[in-house]
Amino acid sequence: MAAAVSTDGQGQEVPNRRVILKRYVTGFPSEDDMEVVTGTARLDVPPGSAAMVVKNLYVSCDPYMRGRMTKHDRPSYVPDFVEGEALVNYGVCKVIASGHPDFKLSDLVWGMTGWEEYTFVPKPESFFKVNHPELPLSYYTGVLGMAGLTAWAGFFDVGKPKKGDYVFVSAASGAVGQLVGQFAKLTDCYVVGSAGSDEKVNLLKSKFGFDEAFNYKKEQDLDAALRRYFPEGIDIYFENVGGRTLEAVLSNMRTHGRIPTCGMISQYNLEEPEGVHNLGEIIVKRVRMEGFLVFEYYGQYHKFEQEMAGYLKEGKINYVEDIANGLEKAPAALIGLFTGRNVGKQLVAIARE
């Protein structure tokens, strides 16, 4: 049964700026594929409804969104965006109307919301409450949200690290990679990261505690670079990029190595993805390469949140964000992920709490 409706809006209708998908994308996306428009939003929910209306404070920019910008003949694990409708992704929100018994007026929550100022949420059950408002709310788009849970689940459950393991992380300064490297150090592993600029390489070593890091754009031979940093081979490769990096890694994996496969950002904008030519290495070295999706770990979220909040408060985990201010900056912020423009977790601040 739905709870009694609580609302700040008294049924009013207000302007609602939104970022919509103008057209489906082939190849590399551009800011012009999106548009900021103004519509309207009602700030109440129907009587008897278990829905809620949220005011969006922060929204996350994530590489997987690129796949949703293309029209697919075969359904993917997440639905395509709809032309003319607002993009959707994880965000941090304030409840301004609710008929749901678990969500009250002014609750701070995070979950899948619209790239807009206000979003009507018909089924709030997938949202999580913000349990640590003493930490920056923006953290719930990243280190305490989807990116953090991804890094935690991928490294510990899929990667199964052991003390002394040799760990390599690609896209290591991004939202997920920076955390994987720090988890590796907390587990007493040796960890090396790759990134796309000298600034990011310095960040990996000075801020996140990586043992070594290198700028992959300056390496003519990735296989040689990995041999240099891992003369005894790699136990765990946390895969974020795919392509030639994956190929070089496979040649340097140790026997019974593990490859948690989180993403392949180098392939997302190619009309014909690159092939990997040495997959036989998986057989010879008995390597386990396993993909995973973060929503399969939602049942462990509260355990993760408690653990991560502790690390943050104790100073054991550092986190760097790249915040674009204003909904009008959202298209550029998203596109910047694919050129490496961001430093750290990319998000957009829509409104301040």
N, C-alpha and C positions, 0 to 999 in steps of 0.2 A: 504494500500500500504506500502511496506517495505521502510525503510529509506535507504539513501546511506550508504554503508558498511564502517564502520570505524574500523581500525585494527592496533594493535601494531606489529603483527606478520609477516606482508608482505607475507602471504601464506606459511610460513616456517613450517616444521614438526620437532617436538622436542620429546625427550624421556619423557615418562609420567608414573611415578610410580603409582601403583594402589593397593588397597586392594580388592582382589576378594574372593568370596565364593567358597571354594574348593568342598564342599559337603553339602547336606542338613542335618540338625541336628535333632536327636531324643534325648530327655533327656537334660542333662546339656551340653552346648556348651563348646568348648575348643579353644584355640588360633590356634590349628592345623586345625580347620575347615575353617580357612582363610589363605590367603597367600599374601605376598607383591610381585608383579611382575612388570616388566617394559615393557610397550608397547610404542606406539607413539601417539601423538596428533597433529592435524593441528591447527594453531593459526589464522585461518580466517574462515569466513562464506561464503557460496555460494552467488554470485551476485543475488540480488532480494529477498534474504531470510530475514525473520524477526527473525532469530535465533541469539544467541550470544555465545561467548566462554569466560569462566571465569577462572581465576587463583584462586584456592582455598586457602584461608588463614587459616581458622579454620573449623573443622567439629565437630559436636555434637555427643556424645554417649548417647543413650536413651534406656531405657528398652524395649520399644515396638519393637525395632529392632529384638529382639529374635524371635518374631512370624514370621517375614519375612524370617528367616533362615530355616524354616520348610516348606516342600512341602505340600500344603493343597489340598484336593479333592474339598472342597467347598471354593469359593473365600472369602477372608476376606475383611475388609474395606480398606486395603492397599495391593498391590500385593506382592507376594513372591519375594524374591531376585532370581536372575538367576545364576545357577551354572556357574562358569568360568567368570562371569562378576563382575564389581566393585559394592560393597555395595553403597547404596545411603542413605542420610539423610540430615538434615538441616545443612547449613554451611554458613560462611561469605566469600565473594568472591570479586575479583576485575575484572571488565569487561576489556577484552583485545581485543575483536572484537565484533562488533554488527551491525546488520542490522535492529534493532528494534528502532522505533522512541522514545521510552521512556527510552532507556538505551544507554548511551554514553560511549566512551572510557574513562577508568579510574574511572568510577562510582564504588562506593562501594555498594554492594547489599547483601542480604541474602535470602536464599530459599533452595529448595531441589536440592542437588548437589551430585556429586560422591565422593567416598572416593579415591581421586586421586589428582594429581597435577593440571590437567587441565580438564575441563568438557565442552563438547558441549551441549548447552541448546537449543533444537529446539523450545520450547514455553516458552519464558521468562515471560509471563504474570503473573505467580504465584510468581515471585520474588518481594521483597520489597527493596526500596532504604534505605540505612543507612542515617538517617536524623540527627543523633547526633554523628558525628565523633569525637567530643571533649571527648566523653566517650570511654572507652576501646572497641575496635572493637569486642573482644571476647564476650562481653555482648550480642551481637546479636545472639549468639548460645544459650543463656539462658535467663537472666533477661529481655532483650529487644527483645527476640525472642519467639520461640515456648513455652519454659518452663514458661516464664513470662505471656504470654497470656493465657496459660493453667491455671495457678494459679489464675489469675485475673477473667477469665470467670467462672471457676469452683466455686470459693468461692463466688463471688458477684452475678452471675446470677443464678447458680444452688443452692448454699448454702443459699442465701438470708439472710445474717446475720443481726442481730439487736444488738444494744448496750446492753451489759450485757450477751450475749449468752455465753454458755460454749462450747468451741471448742476443739476437739481432732484431731491431725494430725499424721498419721503414716508415716514412712520413712521421718521424719520431717527435716532431715539435707540435703536432696537431692535437686535437681535442682528446683523442684516445691514446696516441703514441706516447705523449709526455707522461701519462699515468702508467702505462705498461712498463716503461723504463724504471720508474720509481718503485713499482711493485717488485720488479726484478731485484733492485738493490735491497729492498726490505727482506727479500728471500735469500740474500747473500749470493746472488748470481753476478757474473761479469756481463755487462751490457754495453752494446754499441748501437748508436742510432745513425740513420742517414736523414738528411734534410736538404732543402734546395737553396740555402743561402748561408754565407758565413755568419750572419747575425744569428740565424737559427742554430747553427752548429755550436756557437759560443753559449747560447742559451741552454742547450742540452747538457753541456758540461758544467756550467757555472750555476745554473738555477735548479736543474733536475737531477744532477748527480750521476749522469752517464759516465762510464769509465772512459769511453772514447766516442767520437762522432766525426762524420765526414760529410762534405758537400758533394752529393752524387753528380752534380752538374760539372764538377771539376775532375771527375774520374773518367778517363777514356776507356778504361777496362774495369768493369765492376767486379768481375771474377778475381782479378788481381788485387783489387782493393779489399775484398772480403778475405782473401788468403792472408793479406797483410795484417788485418785486425783479428782474424781467427785462424792462426796457423794450425790449431788442433781441430778446427771445424766448429759447426754451429749445432747446439742442442735444440734451441727453440727459435724459430723465426716467426715473429708476429707480422703477418702479411696484411699490408694496407694498400699496396700499389700494383702488384701484378707485373706482367710484361717482362722486360729484360732483367729487372731486378729479381723476379722470381726465378728466372732461368739461371742467373748467376748464383743465387742462394742454393738451388738444388745441387749444384756441383760442389757445394761446400758444406752440406749437411753431414752430421755425424750419424753413425748407425743408431737406429731407433729414435731419431730426432722427431720433433713435433712441429707442425706448422698450423697454428690457429689462423684461420683465414677469415679476416674481418672485412676486407674490402679490396678493390683493385682500381684505384682512382685513375691510374694511367690509361685505363681502357674505356672509361665511361663516355668519352666524347668521340671515340673512333667508330666510323661506320662499319669497318671490318676489324674486329679485335685481333691483336697480335697472337700468334701461336707460341707455345712453349715447346722447345724441341728436344728436351732431355728428361722427359717424364720417367724414363726408365730408371733414373736415379732413385725414385721412390721405391721401386722394387728391390734394387740391389742393396740399398741402405736401410730397407724396412722402415721408411719414413711414414708417419701418419699425418696426412694433410686433411684437416676437417674444417668445414664451414660451420658457422653458427649464426643465429639471429637473436638479438637481445631480448625480444619479447618472450622467448622461451624461458627467460630467467626472472620474469616479473615476480614470480612466487618467492624469490629470494631477495627481493628489493629491500625489505626492511632490515634484514641482516646486513646487507651491503651498506645501506645508509648509515647504520649505527657504527659500523667499522670505519667507513670513510670519514664520517664526521669526527671520529676520534683522532684519526691520522691528521686531519686538517688542524684541529685544535692543539694537537701536540707538536705541530710543525714538522711532522714526518713526511707530509705530502705538500708540495708546492703546485700552484696552478696559475697559468697565464691565460688571460682572456683578451680577445680583440673585439671591442664593442663598437658597433656602428650606431650612432644616435639618430633615431627618427625612422619611421616606416619608409620614407622616401629613399633611404639609403639601403634598404633591404636587397633590391635586385643586384646592385653592385657588390654588396657583401657576399651574396651567394656565388656570383660569377667569379669573384676573387679566389674562392676555394680552388678553382681549377687552374689558376695561374700561380698559386703559391703566394698570393699577396698578403694573406693573413699571417699573423704571428700568434700562435696559440689558438684557443677555442674561439671560433667566430660566432658572434650572436648579434642581435639587434635589440636595442632598447626602444620600446614603443612608448611607454609611460613609466613614470617613477612612482613607486609606492610611498 
